[in-house]
Structures are given as structure tokens and as C-alpha cells.
Amino acid sequence: MPAKIPEAAARLFSRVWICRRCKKKIRADSLKIQAGLIPCPKCGQRAFRGKSKERRLAK
């Protein structure tokens, strides 16, 4: 589990999208992303994926 506090999980993962071409991270509404209305500010691509919840290994 990456974040045990719900507020922290919402801040880190909700509405966060990653550009598939240049890996730029943006925060936008999911309906606008799915409609293709928002381009990447770095490369102009309109293909995004959601931020995946990282798994961290304990050392």
C-alpha cells in the first residue's frame, strides 16, 4: 500500500495523468482527457495514462 492516509492517496493519484510519449505529469479532469481536449504541455501529444500506484519495497 503506497499511502495509508486517504487524503495523501487522493493528492498523489487522483486526477494525475502521465503523457505516453514524454512522461510529463499533469493534473486534469478525466472527462477532458478522455475526450482528447487537453494536449501535453511539453510535446503536444493527446495520449495519457493514469498514474499507477507505486509499490515500494521495504529495505
C-alpha positions as CSV (number, residue, x, y, z in Angstrom):
1,M,0.0,0.0,0.0
2,P,1.6,3.2,-1.1
3,A,-0.4,5.7,1.1
4,K,-2.3,4.7,4.3
5,I,-3.8,8.1,4.6
6,P,-6.8,8.7,2.2
7,E,-6.1,12.4,1.8
8,A,-2.5,11.6,0.8
9,A,-3.6,9.0,-1.7
10,A,-6.1,11.4,-3.2
11,R,-3.4,14.1,-3.5
12,L,-0.9,11.8,-5.1
13,F,-3.1,9.7,-7.5
14,S,-6.4,11.4,-8.2
15,R,-6.6,13.4,-11.5
16,V,-2.9,12.8,-12.3
17,W,-2.1,11.7,-15.8
18,I,1.2,10.8,-17.5
19,C,2.0,11.5,-21.1
20,R,2.7,8.3,-23.0
21,R,5.4,9.9,-25.2
22,C,7.4,12.2,-22.9
23,K,6.3,11.1,-19.4
24,K,5.3,14.6,-18.4
25,K,2.9,14.5,-15.4
26,I,-0.2,16.8,-15.5
27,R,-3.3,17.2,-13.3
28,A,-6.6,17.4,-15.3
29,D,-10.2,16.3,-15.3
30,S,-10.7,12.7,-16.6
31,L,-13.6,13.6,-18.9
32,K,-11.4,16.2,-20.7
33,I,-8.5,13.7,-21.0
34,Q,-10.8,11.0,-22.5
35,A,-12.3,13.5,-24.9
36,G,-8.9,14.5,-26.1
37,L,-9.3,18.1,-25.3
38,I,-6.1,18.5,-23.3
39,P,-2.7,18.2,-25.1
40,C,0.6,17.6,-23.3
41,P,2.2,20.9,-22.4
42,K,5.7,19.5,-23.3
43,C,5.2,17.6,-26.6
44,G,1.6,18.2,-27.7
45,Q,0.6,14.5,-27.6
46,R,-3.0,13.7,-26.5
47,A,-2.4,10.2,-25.3
48,F,-2.3,9.9,-21.5
49,R,-2.4,7.1,-18.9
50,G,-3.3,7.3,-15.2
51,K,-0.6,7.4,-12.7
52,S,0.0,3.9,-11.4
53,K,0.2,3.3,-7.6
54,E,3.8,2.6,-6.9
55,R,4.9,-0.5,-4.9
56,R,7.7,0.3,-2.6
57,L,9.9,-2.5,-1.2
58,A,11.0,-2.2,2.4
59,K,14.7,-2.3,2.9
